[in-house]
Amino acid sequence: MLSGGPGSGKGTQCARIVETFGFKHLSAGDLLRKEVVSASEYGTMILDTIREGRIVPSAVTVKLILREMESSDNHKFLIDGFPRSEENRIAFERITGSEPDFVLFFDCPEEEMVKRVLSRNQGRIDDNIDTIKKRLKVFEALNLPVVDHYEKRGKLHRVGKFTS
Ligand code: AMP
């Protein structure tokens, strides 16, 4: 699994990791955006949630990830941007009965993340300063406890700034 705040470089590095190690890449954000475009029953709710920088309910995200895992021939998965919260993590572990072997965390300074998101020009509705501020708050409140959990389990590999 790969974790990091908005603009920390998850997508870019996932492409490289996949190329080098042959994982099947599953990006929670990309799967949710695909669901919006495909006009699924959850489309409007997902779009509103992304626009607000909030977290889509675990039931929906876990279902999308599992669907991709089950339909893939590959048995090595690189799951990016998930779990985003303890609720995500617990739901995933309960449903799959498994834990990640390895969690990579991009510990990127906030100013750098803001700068990168504002300059990436990918046409995303959530790449504006108001939504970024909300995404950063959500990241700190909900995602960092997941990072702490994996650190305690000895699974976390941190890239970037170090604290003692
Ligand atoms: P990302 O592409 O990873 O930056 O995700 C963009 C947006 O998709 C987030 O701000 C959330 O609104 C939503 N999202 C991404 N991953 C998840 C997840 N694991 N659970 C719920 N919502 C998510």
Backbone and ligand atoms as CSV (ligand in chain L), in Angstrom:
chain,resi,resn,atom,element,x,y,z
A,1,MET,N,N,0.843,-1.194,0.000
A,1,MET,CA,C,0.000,0.000,0.000
A,1,MET,C,C,0.875,1.238,0.000
A,2,LEU,N,N,0.335,2.305,-0.545
A,2,LEU,CA,C,1.102,3.528,-0.630
A,2,LEU,C,C,0.240,4.681,-0.129
A,3,SER,N,N,0.798,5.447,0.790
A,3,SER,CA,C,0.045,6.515,1.409
A,3,SER,C,C,0.812,7.830,1.311
A,4,GLY,N,N,0.080,8.924,1.285
A,4,GLY,CA,C,0.727,10.239,1.226
A,4,GLY,C,C,-0.349,11.281,0.998
A,5,GLY,N,N,-0.076,12.514,1.351
A,5,GLY,CA,C,-1.060,13.580,1.194
A,5,GLY,C,C,-1.279,13.931,-0.274
A,6,PRO,N,N,-2.223,14.865,-0.514
A,6,PRO,CA,C,-2.489,15.287,-1.890
A,6,PRO,C,C,-1.248,15.933,-2.496
A,7,GLY,N,N,-0.843,15.482,-3.671
A,7,GLY,CA,C,0.317,16.090,-4.335
A,7,GLY,C,C,1.652,15.583,-3.833
A,8,SER,N,N,1.659,14.520,-3.023
A,8,SER,CA,C,2.942,14.031,-2.490
A,8,SER,C,C,3.687,13.155,-3.498
A,9,GLY,N,N,3.040,12.865,-4.638
A,9,GLY,CA,C,3.727,12.118,-5.704
A,9,GLY,C,C,3.346,10.646,-5.791
A,10,LYS,N,N,2.201,10.292,-5.198
A,10,LYS,CA,C,1.775,8.886,-5.187
A,10,LYS,C,C,1.651,8.337,-6.613
A,11,GLY,N,N,0.899,9.043,-7.451
A,11,GLY,CA,C,0.641,8.569,-8.817
A,11,GLY,C,C,1.926,8.399,-9.611
A,12,THR,N,N,2.795,9.392,-9.544
A,12,THR,CA,C,4.058,9.364,-10.299
A,12,THR,C,C,4.918,8.178,-9.880
A,13,GLN,N,N,5.061,8.001,-8.570
A,13,GLN,CA,C,5.946,6.925,-8.086
A,13,GLN,C,C,5.309,5.554,-8.294
A,14,CYS,N,N,3.973,5.489,-8.228
A,14,CYS,CA,C,3.308,4.193,-8.470
A,14,CYS,C,C,3.624,3.708,-9.869
A,15,ALA,N,N,3.581,4.605,-10.844
A,15,ALA,CA,C,3.865,4.213,-12.232
A,15,ALA,C,C,5.269,3.613,-12.303
A,16,ARG,N,N,6.209,4.202,-11.584
A,16,ARG,CA,C,7.598,3.696,-11.603
A,16,ARG,C,C,7.712,2.357,-10.888
A,17,ILE,N,N,7.030,2.237,-9.759
A,17,ILE,CA,C,7.099,0.987,-8.980
A,17,ILE,C,C,6.512,-0.162,-9.810
A,18,VAL,N,N,5.389,0.116,-10.469
A,18,VAL,CA,C,4.737,-0.904,-11.296
A,18,VAL,C,C,5.660,-1.354,-12.418
A,19,GLU,N,N,6.306,-0.371,-13.040
A,19,GLU,CA,C,7.205,-0.688,-14.150
A,19,GLU,C,C,8.375,-1.573,-13.679
A,20,THR,N,N,8.891,-1.246,-12.499
A,20,THR,CA,C,10.055,-1.980,-12.000
A,20,THR,C,C,9.689,-3.332,-11.384
A,21,PHE,N,N,8.562,-3.376,-10.635
A,21,PHE,CA,C,8.279,-4.592,-9.856
A,21,PHE,C,C,7.064,-5.391,-10.340
A,22,GLY,N,N,6.347,-4.877,-11.329
A,22,GLY,CA,C,5.250,-5.642,-11.922
A,22,GLY,C,C,4.007,-5.833,-11.072
A,23,PHE,N,N,3.710,-4.875,-10.206
A,23,PHE,CA,C,2.458,-4.954,-9.446
A,23,PHE,C,C,1.282,-4.533,-10.325
A,24,LYS,N,N,0.086,-4.914,-9.905
A,24,LYS,CA,C,-1.130,-4.338,-10.480
A,24,LYS,C,C,-1.431,-3.089,-9.640
A,25,HIS,N,N,-1.488,-1.927,-10.300
A,25,HIS,CA,C,-1.703,-0.668,-9.590
A,25,HIS,C,C,-3.195,-0.364,-9.425
A,26,LEU,N,N,-3.618,-0.144,-8.190
A,26,LEU,CA,C,-5.008,0.239,-7.938
A,26,LEU,C,C,-5.006,1.559,-7.180
A,27,SER,N,N,-5.450,2.628,-7.846
A,27,SER,CA,C,-5.524,3.921,-7.175
A,27,SER,C,C,-6.964,4.164,-6.750
A,28,ALA,N,N,-7.170,4.320,-5.428
A,28,ALA,CA,C,-8.531,4.538,-4.918
A,28,ALA,C,C,-9.139,5.779,-5.579
A,29,GLY,N,N,-8.358,6.858,-5.675
A,29,GLY,CA,C,-8.859,8.099,-6.290
A,29,GLY,C,C,-9.237,7.883,-7.752
A,30,ASP,N,N,-8.382,7.170,-8.513
A,30,ASP,CA,C,-8.674,6.918,-9.933
A,30,ASP,C,C,-9.919,6.046,-10.088
A,31,LEU,N,N,-10.051,5.036,-9.226
A,31,LEU,CA,C,-11.233,4.157,-9.316
A,31,LEU,C,C,-12.508,4.951,-9.032
A,32,LEU,N,N,-12.404,5.862,-8.060
A,32,LEU,CA,C,-13.589,6.683,-7.736
A,32,LEU,C,C,-13.914,7.639,-8.886
A,33,ARG,N,N,-12.880,8.236,-9.489
A,33,ARG,CA,C,-13.121,9.160,-10.616
A,33,ARG,C,C,-13.699,8.409,-11.811
A,34,LYS,N,N,-13.248,7.171,-12.021
A,34,LYS,CA,C,-13.773,6.349,-13.123
A,34,LYS,C,C,-15.257,6.044,-12.891
A,35,GLU,N,N,-15.580,5.822,-11.650
A,35,GLU,CA,C,-16.966,5.521,-11.275
A,35,GLU,C,C,-17.877,6.727,-11.567
A,36,VAL,N,N,-17.338,7.936,-11.354
A,36,VAL,CA,C,-18.117,9.154,-11.636
A,36,VAL,C,C,-18.378,9.249,-13.136
A,37,VAL,N,N,-17.357,9.015,-13.947
A,37,VAL,CA,C,-17.485,9.138,-15.395
A,37,VAL,C,C,-18.426,8.057,-15.944
A,38,SER,N,N,-18.412,6.877,-15.326
A,38,SER,CA,C,-19.244,5.791,-15.847
A,38,SER,C,C,-20.699,5.929,-15.390
A,39,ALA,N,N,-21.024,7.040,-14.742
A,39,ALA,CA,C,-22.402,7.332,-14.315
A,39,ALA,C,C,-23.014,6.190,-13.499
A,40,SER,N,N,-22.254,5.642,-12.556
A,40,SER,CA,C,-22.770,4.566,-11.719
A,40,SER,C,C,-23.748,5.141,-10.689
A,41,GLU,N,N,-24.397,4.250,-9.956
A,41,GLU,CA,C,-25.378,4.705,-8.955
A,41,GLU,C,C,-24.737,5.588,-7.881
A,42,TYR,N,N,-23.415,5.435,-7.685
A,42,TYR,CA,C,-22.735,6.226,-6.648
A,42,TYR,C,C,-22.127,7.514,-7.206
A,43,GLY,N,N,-22.200,7.688,-8.537
A,43,GLY,CA,C,-21.487,8.776,-9.207
A,43,GLY,C,C,-21.658,10.149,-8.569
A,44,THR,N,N,-22.913,10.561,-8.349
A,44,THR,CA,C,-23.169,11.911,-7.836
A,44,THR,C,C,-22.613,12.072,-6.426
A,45,MET,N,N,-22.823,11.042,-5.607
A,45,MET,CA,C,-22.334,11.105,-4.220
A,45,MET,C,C,-20.802,11.197,-4.224
A,46,ILE,N,N,-20.150,10.394,-5.090
A,46,ILE,CA,C,-18.679,10.407,-5.134
A,46,ILE,C,C,-18.189,11.781,-5.596
A,47,LEU,N,N,-18.808,12.312,-6.641
A,47,LEU,CA,C,-18.388,13.619,-7.165
A,47,LEU,C,C,-18.513,14.704,-6.090
A,48,ASP,N,N,-19.637,14.725,-5.379
A,48,ASP,CA,C,-19.836,15.731,-4.317
A,48,ASP,C,C,-18.791,15.556,-3.224
A,49,THR,N,N,-18.481,14.303,-2.886
A,49,THR,CA,C,-17.517,14.034,-1.813
A,49,THR,C,C,-16.122,14.490,-2.227
A,50,ILE,N,N,-15.742,14.180,-3.464
A,50,ILE,CA,C,-14.406,14.578,-3.949
A,50,ILE,C,C,-14.304,16.097,-4.005
A,51,ARG,N,N,-15.375,16.743,-4.470
A,51,ARG,CA,C,-15.369,18.207,-4.567
A,51,ARG,C,C,-15.155,18.847,-3.205
A,52,GLU,N,N,-15.684,18.201,-2.173
A,52,GLU,CA,C,-15.561,18.705,-0.799
A,52,GLU,C,C,-14.271,18.248,-0.119
A,53,GLY,N,N,-13.502,17.381,-0.801
A,53,GLY,CA,C,-12.253,16.882,-0.214
A,53,GLY,C,C,-12.475,15.893,0.908
A,54,ARG,N,N,-13.727,15.382,0.995
A,54,ARG,CA,C,-14.019,14.426,2.072
A,54,ARG,C,C,-13.734,12.995,1.610
A,55,ILE,N,N,-13.992,12.038,2.506
A,55,ILE,CA,C,-13.704,10.629,2.244
A,55,ILE,C,C,-14.987,9.901,1.822
A,56,VAL,N,N,-14.911,9.210,0.727
A,56,VAL,CA,C,-16.051,8.411,0.246
A,56,VAL,C,C,-16.246,7.245,1.223
A,57,PRO,N,N,-17.511,6.851,1.532
A,57,PRO,CA,C,-17.710,5.758,2.497
A,57,PRO,C,C,-16.929,4.485,2.142
A,58,SER,N,N,-16.421,3.819,3.177
A,58,SER,CA,C,-15.601,2.613,2.993
A,58,SER,C,C,-16.305,1.554,2.164
A,59,ALA,N,N,-17.613,1.398,2.367
A,59,ALA,CA,C,-18.341,0.332,1.666
A,59,ALA,C,C,-18.142,0.470,0.155
A,60,VAL,N,N,-18.168,1.710,-0.334
A,60,VAL,CA,C,-18.041,1.950,-1.783
A,60,VAL,C,C,-16.598,1.725,-2.234
A,61,THR,N,N,-15.649,2.314,-1.532
A,61,THR,CA,C,-14.240,2.219,-1.950
A,61,THR,C,C,-13.731,0.779,-1.889
A,62,VAL,N,N,-14.061,0.087,-0.799
A,62,VAL,CA,C,-13.587,-1.300,-0.651
A,62,VAL,C,C,-14.177,-2.158,-1.774
A,63,LYS,N,N,-15.448,-1.917,-2.106
A,63,LYS,CA,C,-16.103,-2.682,-3.175
A,63,LYS,C,C,-15.374,-2.479,-4.507
A,64,LEU,N,N,-15.013,-1.236,-4.807
A,64,LEU,CA,C,-14.329,-0.948,-6.081
A,64,LEU,C,C,-12.952,-1.614,-6.123
A,65,ILE,N,N,-12.230,-1.553,-5.009
A,65,ILE,CA,C,-10.887,-2.151,-4.962
A,65,ILE,C,C,-10.987,-3.672,-5.098
A,66,LEU,N,N,-11.917,-4.253,-4.358
A,66,LEU,CA,C,-12.075,-5.716,-4.424
A,66,LEU,C,C,-12.445,-6.184,-5.815
A,67,ARG,N,N,-13.327,-5.427,-6.477
A,67,ARG,CA,C,-13.752,-5.789,-7.835
A,67,ARG,C,C,-12.531,-5.885,-8.755
A,68,GLU,N,N,-11.633,-4.897,-8.619
A,68,GLU,CA,C,-10.418,-4.880,-9.451
A,68,GLU,C,C,-9.481,-6.028,-9.074
A,69,MET,N,N,-9.366,-6.307,-7.782
A,69,MET,CA,C,-8.458,-7.378,-7.341
A,69,MET,C,C,-8.956,-8.722,-7.864
A,70,GLU,N,N,-10.259,-8.919,-7.761
A,70,GLU,CA,C,-10.826,-10.211,-8.157
A,70,GLU,C,C,-10.754,-10.442,-9.662
A,71,SER,N,N,-10.752,-9.349,-10.435
A,71,SER,CA,C,-10.761,-9.536,-11.892
A,71,SER,C,C,-9.347,-9.493,-12.480
A,72,SER,N,N,-8.336,-9.397,-11.608
A,72,SER,CA,C,-6.963,-9.319,-12.116
A,72,SER,C,C,-6.265,-10.680,-12.069
A,73,ASP,N,N,-5.393,-10.924,-13.050
A,73,ASP,CA,C,-4.603,-12.163,-13.059
A,73,ASP,C,C,-3.404,-12.031,-12.125
A,74,ASN,N,N,-3.055,-10.776,-11.848
A,74,ASN,CA,C,-1.889,-10.496,-11.017
A,74,ASN,C,C,-2.221,-10.780,-9.545
A,75,HIS,N,N,-1.249,-11.245,-8.782
A,75,HIS,CA,C,-1.520,-11.475,-7.359
A,75,HIS,C,C,-0.763,-10.498,-6.466
A,76,LYS,N,N,-0.049,-9.565,-7.112
A,76,LYS,CA,C,0.691,-8.558,-6.326
A,76,LYS,C,C,0.036,-7.209,-6.605
A,77,PHE,N,N,-0.473,-6.574,-5.569
A,77,PHE,CA,C,-1.205,-5.324,-5.763
A,77,PHE,C,C,-0.510,-4.152,-5.087
A,78,LEU,N,N,-0.501,-3.049,-5.797
A,78,LEU,CA,C,-0.011,-1.799,-5.224
A,78,LEU,C,C,-1.241,-0.901,-5.089
A,79,ILE,N,N,-1.710,-0.750,-3.850
A,79,ILE,CA,C,-2.937,0.017,-3.620
A,79,ILE,C,C,-2.549,1.411,-3.149
A,80,ASP,N,N,-2.970,2.398,-3.918
A,80,ASP,CA,C,-2.511,3.769,-3.679
A,80,ASP,C,C,-3.671,4.647,-3.222
A,81,GLY,N,N,-3.414,5.456,-2.191
A,81,GLY,CA,C,-4.447,6.342,-1.652
A,81,GLY,C,C,-5.489,5.586,-0.841
A,82,PHE,N,N,-5.124,4.476,-0.310
A,82,PHE,CA,C,-6.042,3.664,0.480
A,82,PHE,C,C,-5.217,2.815,1.440
A,83,PRO,N,N,-5.616,2.598,2.683
A,83,PRO,CA,C,-6.764,3.190,3.371
A,83,PRO,C,C,-6.535,4.655,3.746
A,84,ARG,N,N,-7.582,5.435,3.628
A,84,ARG,CA,C,-7.530,6.861,3.917
A,84,ARG,C,C,-7.925,7.163,5.362
A,85,SER,N,N,-8.460,6.173,6.036
A,85,SER,CA,C,-8.929,6.384,7.415
A,85,SER,C,C,-8.876,5.039,8.136
A,86,GLU,N,N,-8.971,5.093,9.460
A,86,GLU,CA,C,-9.004,3.846,10.234
A,86,GLU,C,C,-10.230,3.030,9.833
A,87,GLU,N,N,-11.323,3.717,9.538
A,87,GLU,CA,C,-12.544,3.017,9.125
A,87,GLU,C,C,-12.293,2.252,7.821
A,88,ASN,N,N,-11.629,2.884,6.848
A,88,ASN,CA,C,-11.220,2.234,5.586
A,88,ASN,C,C,-10.396,0.979,5.883
A,89,ARG,N,N,-9.405,1.179,6.731
A,89,ARG,CA,C,-8.455,0.095,7.016
A,89,ARG,C,C,-9.166,-1.108,7.639
A,90,ILE,N,N,-10.005,-0.807,8.658
A,90,ILE,CA,C,-10.684,-1.886,9.372
A,90,ILE,C,C,-11.647,-2.620,8.426
A,91,ALA,N,N,-12.360,-1.856,7.596
A,91,ALA,CA,C,-13.310,-2.483,6.650
A,91,ALA,C,C,-12.556,-3.382,5.675
A,92,PHE,N,N,-11.440,-2.896,5.153
A,92,PHE,CA,C,-10.667,-3.676,4.177
A,92,PHE,C,C,-10.130,-4.956,4.812
A,93,GLU,N,N,-9.581,-4.830,6.009
A,93,GLU,CA,C,-8.982,-5.999,6.667
A,93,GLU,C,C,-10.055,-7.021,7.046
A,94,ARG,N,N,-11.223,-6.518,7.431
A,94,ARG,CA,C,-12.317,-7.431,7.801
A,94,ARG,C,C,-12.803,-8.178,6.552
A,95,ILE,N,N,-12.995,-7.459,5.460
A,95,ILE,CA,C,-13.566,-8.070,4.257
A,95,ILE,C,C,-12.581,-9.005,3.559
A,96,THR,N,N,-11.315,-8.601,3.480
A,96,THR,CA,C,-10.346,-9.444,2.754
A,96,THR,C,C,-9.664,-10.456,3.684
A,97,GLY,N,N,-9.720,-10.216,4.982
A,97,GLY,CA,C,-9.030,-11.095,5.928
A,97,GLY,C,C,-7.520,-10.997,5.782
A,98,SER,N,N,-7.042,-9.863,5.231
A,98,SER,CA,C,-5.587,-9.732,5.066
A,98,SER,C,C,-5.103,-8.318,5.388
A,99,GLU,N,N,-3.803,-8.228,5.588
A,99,GLU,CA,C,-3.155,-6.940,5.858
A,99,GLU,C,C,-2.101,-6.713,4.801
A,100,PRO,N,N,-1.737,-5.457,4.527
A,100,PRO,CA,C,-0.665,-5.242,3.553
A,100,PRO,C,C,0.668,-5.781,4.081
A,101,ASP,N,N,1.545,-6.229,3.168
A,101,ASP,CA,C,2.877,-6.690,3.580
A,101,ASP,C,C,3.783,-5.498,3.849
A,102,PHE,N,N,3.520,-4.404,3.126
A,102,PHE,CA,C,4.474,-3.293,3.070
A,102,PHE,C,C,3.686,-1.995,2.851
A,103,VAL,N,N,3.955,-0.981,3.666
A,103,VAL,CA,C,3.260,0.298,3.478
A,103,VAL,C,C,4.304,1.399,3.284
A,104,LEU,N,N,4.207,2.057,2.149
A,104,LEU,CA,C,5.137,3.135,1.832
A,104,LEU,C,C,4.425,4.454,2.115
A,105,PHE,N,N,5.081,5.343,2.851
A,105,PHE,CA,C,4.437,6.620,3.183
A,105,PHE,C,C,5.300,7.780,2.705
A,106,PHE,N,N,4.737,8.615,1.850
A,106,PHE,CA,C,5.447,9.807,1.376
A,106,PHE,C,C,5.172,10.961,2.329
A,107,ASP,N,N,6.154,11.245,3.158
A,107,ASP,CA,C,6.011,12.263,4.192
A,107,ASP,C,C,6.487,13.602,3.617
A,108,CYS,N,N,5.569,14.293,2.975
A,108,CYS,CA,C,5.927,15.499,2.208
A,108,CYS,C,C,5.481,16.760,2.963
A,109,PRO,N,N,6.327,17.809,3.021
A,109,PRO,CA,C,5.905,19.033,3.712
A,109,PRO,C,C,4.660,19.638,3.053
A,110,GLU,N,N,3.798,20.211,3.904
A,110,GLU,CA,C,2.522,20.732,3.413
A,110,GLU,C,C,2.681,21.782,2.305
A,111,GLU,N,N,3.639,22.720,2.473
A,111,GLU,CA,C,3.797,23.788,1.456
A,111,GLU,C,C,4.139,23.178,0.111
A,112,GLU,N,N,4.933,22.117,0.152
A,112,GLU,CA,C,5.346,21.452,-1.091
A,112,GLU,C,C,4.149,20.770,-1.752
A,113,MET,N,N,3.305,20.142,-0.938
A,113,MET,CA,C,2.121,19.464,-1.498
A,113,MET,C,C,1.208,20.493,-2.165
A,114,VAL,N,N,0.987,21.625,-1.495
A,114,VAL,CA,C,0.107,22.669,-2.050
A,114,VAL,C,C,0.674,23.170,-3.368
A,115,LYS,N,N,1.975,23.441,-3.383
A,115,LYS,CA,C,2.635,23.946,-4.593
A,115,LYS,C,C,2.480,22.947,-5.747
A,116,ARG,N,N,2.687,21.681,-5.444
A,116,ARG,CA,C,2.623,20.657,-6.501
A,116,ARG,C,C,1.205,20.481,-7.033
A,117,VAL,N,N,0.224,20.473,-6.139
A,117,VAL,CA,C,-1.161,20.289,-6.597
A,117,VAL,C,C,-1.580,21.469,-7.474
A,118,LEU,N,N,-1.217,22.687,-7.044
A,118,LEU,CA,C,-1.653,23.874,-7.791
A,118,LEU,C,C,-0.962,24.007,-9.141
A,119,SER,N,N,0.158,23.302,-9.316
A,119,SER,CA,C,0.865,23.470,-10.591
A,119,SER,C,C,0.754,22.232,-11.490
A,120,ARG,N,N,-0.063,21.229,-11.093
A,120,ARG,CA,C,-0.016,20.001,-11.899
A,120,ARG,C,C,-0.958,19.986,-13.103
A,121,ASN,N,N,-1.943,20.895,-13.142
A,121,ASN,CA,C,-2.787,21.056,-14.337
A,121,ASN,C,C,-3.373,19.772,-14.904
A,122,GLN,N,N,-3.988,18.967,-14.032
A,122,GLN,CA,C,-4.608,17.729,-14.537
A,122,GLN,C,C,-6.108,17.894,-14.727
A,123,GLY,N,N,-6.586,19.131,-14.547
A,123,GLY,CA,C,-8.009,19.402,-14.752
A,123,GLY,C,C,-8.918,18.790,-13.694
A,124,ARG,N,N,-8.367,18.516,-12.502
A,124,ARG,CA,C,-9.192,17.901,-11.460
A,124,ARG,C,C,-9.995,18.954,-10.704
A,125,ILE,N,N,-11.283,18.637,-10.421
A,125,ILE,CA,C,-12.136,19.622,-9.735
A,125,ILE,C,C,-11.692,19.886,-8.303
A,126,ASP,N,N,-10.866,18.965,-7.750
A,126,ASP,CA,C,-10.459,19.143,-6.354
A,126,ASP,C,C,-9.063,19.765,-6.225
A,127,ASP,N,N,-8.453,20.134,-7.362
A,127,ASP,CA,C,-7.122,20.767,-7.300
A,127,ASP,C,C,-7.232,22.289,-7.262
A,128,ASN,N,N,-7.958,22.820,-6.303
A,128,ASN,CA,C,-8.027,24.274,-6.112
A,128,ASN,C,C,-7.719,24.534,-4.646
A,129,ILE,N,N,-7.329,25.756,-4.338
A,129,ILE,CA,C,-6.794,26.021,-2.996
A,129,ILE,C,C,-7.792,25.702,-1.873
A,130,ASP,N,N,-9.091,25.995,-2.087
A,130,ASP,CA,C,-10.072,25.727,-1.019
A,130,ASP,C,C,-10.192,24.232,-0.729
A,131,THR,N,N,-10.283,23.444,-1.825
A,131,THR,CA,C,-10.419,21.989,-1.620
A,131,THR,C,C,-9.118,21.396,-1.084
A,132,ILE,N,N,-7.985,21.925,-1.530
A,132,ILE,CA,C,-6.706,21.387,-1.030
A,132,ILE,C,C,-6.611,21.564,0.484
A,133,LYS,N,N,-7.032,22.745,0.962
A,133,LYS,CA,C,-6.966,22.988,2.416
A,133,LYS,C,C,-7.803,21.960,3.160
A,134,LYS,N,N,-9.001,21.668,2.599
A,134,LYS,CA,C,-9.865,20.665,3.241
A,134,LYS,C,C,-9.215,19.292,3.162
A,135,ARG,N,N,-8.625,18.952,1.996
A,135,ARG,CA,C,-8.005,17.629,1.840
A,135,ARG,C,C,-6.848,17.450,2.817
A,136,LEU,N,N,-6.098,18.539,3.044
A,136,LEU,CA,C,-4.970,18.442,3.981
A,136,LEU,C,C,-5.458,18.205,5.408
A,137,LYS,N,N,-6.572,18.887,5.763
A,137,LYS,CA,C,-7.134,18.696,7.119
A,137,LYS,C,C,-7.614,17.267,7.290
A,138,VAL,N,N,-8.310,16.766,6.250
A,138,VAL,CA,C,-8.829,15.392,6.297
A,138,VAL,C,C,-7.663,14.415,6.375
A,139,PHE,N,N,-6.613,14.687,5.614
A,139,PHE,CA,C,-5.430,13.820,5.603
A,139,PHE,C,C,-4.832,13.728,7.003
A,140,GLU,N,N,-4.677,14.894,7.635
A,140,GLU,CA,C,-4.062,14.915,8.960
A,140,GLU,C,C,-4.936,14.202,9.995
A,141,ALA,N,N,-6.231,14.502,9.950
A,141,ALA,CA,C,-7.119,13.940,10.981
A,141,ALA,C,C,-7.382,12.453,10.774
A,142,LEU,N,N,-7.537,12.009,9.525
A,142,LEU,CA,C,-7.976,10.634,9.285
A,142,LEU,C,C,-6.893,9.693,8.778
A,143,ASN,N,N,-5.973,10.219,7.954
A,143,ASN,CA,C,-4.984,9.326,7.333
A,143,ASN,C,C,-3.781,9.088,8.233
A,144,LEU,N,N,-3.377,10.121,8.980
A,144,LEU,CA,C,-2.194,9.941,9.831
A,144,LEU,C,C,-2.378,8.851,10.898
A,145,PRO,N,N,-3.591,8.692,11.480
A,145,PRO,CA,C,-3.764,7.562,12.410
A,145,PRO,C,C,-3.508,6.202,11.743
A,146,VAL,N,N,-3.799,6.098,10.438
A,146,VAL,CA,C,-3.539,4.838,9.721
A,146,VAL,C,C,-2.025,4.626,9.597
A,147,VAL,N,N,-1.321,5.721,9.299
A,147,VAL,CA,C,0.141,5.673,9.194
A,147,VAL,C,C,0.730,5.224,10.537
A,148,ASP,N,N,0.221,5.809,11.631
A,148,ASP,CA,C,0.701,5.439,12.976
A,148,ASP,C,C,0.455,3.961,13.244
A,149,HIS,N,N,-0.721,3.487,12.842
A,149,HIS,CA,C,-1.061,2.076,13.053
A,149,HIS,C,C,-0.032,1.168,12.381
A,150,TYR,N,N,0.271,1.452,11.120
A,150,TYR,CA,C,1.207,0.582,10.393
A,150,TYR,C,C,2.634,0.739,10.921
A,151,GLU,N,N,2.942,1.919,11.433
A,151,GLU,CA,C,4.264,2.123,12.028
A,151,GLU,C,C,4.413,1.207,13.247
A,152,LYS,N,N,3.369,1.182,14.073
A,152,LYS,CA,C,3.400,0.320,15.278
A,152,LYS,C,C,3.491,-1.153,14.899
A,153,ARG,N,N,2.928,-1.520,13.742
A,153,ARG,CA,C,2.954,-2.923,13.299
A,153,ARG,C,C,4.255,-3.255,12.568
A,154,GLY,N,N,5.156,-2.248,12.476
A,154,GLY,CA,C,6.459,-2.475,11.831
A,154,GLY,C,C,6.369,-2.613,10.319
A,155,LYS,N,N,5.285,-2.090,9.733
A,155,LYS,CA,C,5.087,-2.259,8.286
A,155,LYS,C,C,5.384,-0.994,7.507
A,156,LEU,N,N,5.584,0.120,8.223
A,156,LEU,CA,C,5.687,1.412,7.546
A,156,LEU,C,C,7.100,1.729,7.086
A,157,HIS,N,N,7.219,2.180,5.863
A,157,HIS,CA,C,8.493,2.632,5.308
A,157,HIS,C,C,8.286,4.066,4.856
A,158,ARG,N,N,8.949,4.973,5.568
A,158,ARG,CA,C,8.714,6.399,5.372
A,158,ARG,C,C,9.730,6.971,4.394
A,159,VAL,N,N,9.225,7.773,3.454
A,159,VAL,CA,C,10.122,8.454,2.513
A,159,VAL,C,C,9.922,9.945,2.730
A,160,GLY,N,N,11.023,10.694,2.954
A,160,GLY,CA,C,10.888,12.131,3.113
A,160,GLY,C,C,11.382,12.589,4.451
A,161,LYS,N,N,10.667,13.586,5.021
A,161,LYS,CA,C,11.194,14.180,6.261
A,161,LYS,C,C,11.118,13.186,7.423
A,162,PHE,N,N,12.086,13.270,8.282
A,162,PHE,CA,C,12.136,12.365,9.425
A,162,PHE,C,C,12.007,13.153,10.717
A,163,THR,N,N,11.289,12.562,11.665
A,163,THR,CA,C,11.203,13.205,12.980
A,163,THR,C,C,11.789,12.225,13.981
A,164,SER,N,N,12.381,12.752,15.051
A,164,SER,CA,C,12.967,11.807,15.997
A,164,SER,C,C,12.048,11.657,17.194
L,1,AMP,P1,P,-6.464,11.207,-4.679
L,1,AMP,O1,O,-6.528,11.013,-6.155
L,1,AMP,O2,O,-5.851,10.028,-3.981
L,1,AMP,O3,O,-5.842,12.517,-4.284
L,1,AMP,O4,O,-7.988,11.282,-4.170
L,1,AMP,C1,C,-8.864,12.316,-4.543
L,1,AMP,C2,C,-10.137,12.290,-3.731
L,1,AMP,O5,O,-10.796,11.017,-3.905
L,1,AMP,C3,C,-9.955,12.428,-2.227
L,1,AMP,O6,O,-9.842,13.759,-1.819
L,1,AMP,C4,C,-11.223,11.769,-1.701
L,1,AMP,O7,O,-12.344,12.633,-1.804
L,1,AMP,C5,C,-11.413,10.634,-2.681
L,1,AMP,N1,N,-10.709,9.424,-2.204
L,1,AMP,C6,C,-9.542,8.948,-2.635
L,1,AMP,N2,N,-9.176,7.829,-1.988
L,1,AMP,C7,C,-10.170,7.571,-1.130
L,1,AMP,C8,C,-10.409,6.558,-0.158
L,1,AMP,N3,N,-9.559,5.579,0.101
L,1,AMP,N4,N,-11.538,6.607,0.540
L,1,AMP,C9,C,-12.392,7.565,0.314
L,1,AMP,N5,N,-12.253,8.589,-0.550
L,1,AMP,C10,C,-11.148,8.593,-1.272
